[in-house]
Amino acid sequence: MIKVIDLLKEGERLLARAEIMNPKVDSELLYCYIANINRSEIFLRGKDEVSENVQSRFFELIGKRTKHIPLQHITGRQNFMGLDFKVSSDVLIPRPETELLVEMAISEINSLQQGKKSVKKERFFVLDLCTGSGAIGISVAKLADCEKIEVTCTDISEKALEVAKLNAASIGVEVEFAQGNLFEAVAEKRKTFDMILSNPPYIESRVIPHLQEEVLYHEPILALDGGDDGLDLYRKIVAEAPDFLNPNGILIMEIGYNQKEVLISLIKNNGNYGENYGIQDFAGKDRIIFAKRI
């Protein structure tokens, strides 16, 4: 009977042959998923024998991964901000770099709620545009140190909202959901917000055909394609957000690495924003745009 360490090596070999980017990691994660253990436990179990049932299941999942089906779609889960999110082909898989946006939003909310800024706020209304799996809005609702927080998550995709609703229920937060194209989803309610968050599609259309197979064939193009220059939705958000932001309300968006200068220019030329700046991620790439409504 094969041992765990040998099983993992064979899985790694098969994934490497299929040109999977991180074959060792993915082999280990798939085994952990089947065995319901953490990766830290693999070292302790390396010499354990693997049952035929586990072997069969393991190689079945390895086979799926060799076809470049994303690991997260095989397991159906993705960790984000320490929370467990359900994902599917109907939503963009939450990326680690997006956690920077959530951390920034939570920091701003906590600072204002605790009175560390000029204006103390005890109640927050947050809008998450293009929510997808709900990762941004649900994480803010769950982790912000504020009891009186109301989060609204919107998306143009009904299927995406179905996934987001499941995540809100499983993570244990009450979030309002609305379907529509950007602000159309909330326009009828004439509601304004203290903070608008968004990770909209920002990849240039011409780049889409050259994306990794995992992304191109398994994630929704609707959540990726930002138009000719990747800025189609940003133009609408920057232009329309002031109508939905309270005075001193905050707009925080994730951006592409080469989009900061254009977006800062759009924000400054709009005339409805005061403080604005960009933030880089841990790789030194422009990742976040922050703007405050006058």
Secondary structure as UniProt FT lines:
FT   HELIX           4..17
FT   TURN            18..19
FT   HELIX           23..35
FT   HELIX           39..41
FT   HELIX           42..45
FT   TURN            46..47
FT   HELIX           52..66
FT   TURN            67..68
FT   HELIX           71..75
FT   STRAND          77..80
FT   TURN            81..82
FT   STRAND          83..86
FT   TURN            89..90
FT   HELIX           96..98
FT   HELIX           99..113
FT   TURN            114..115
FT   STRAND          124..129
FT   TURN            132..133
FT   HELIX           135..143
FT   STRAND          149..155
FT   HELIX           158..171
FT   STRAND          176..179
FT   TURN            182..183
FT   HELIX           184..187
FT   TURN            188..190
FT   STRAND          193..198
FT   HELIX           205..210
FT   HELIX           213..216
FT   TURN            217..218
FT   HELIX           221..223
FT   TURN            228..229
FT   HELIX           232..240
FT   HELIX           241..243
FT   STRAND          245..254
FT   TURN            257..258
FT   HELIX           260..270
FT   STRAND          273..280
FT   TURN            282..283
FT   STRAND          286..293
//
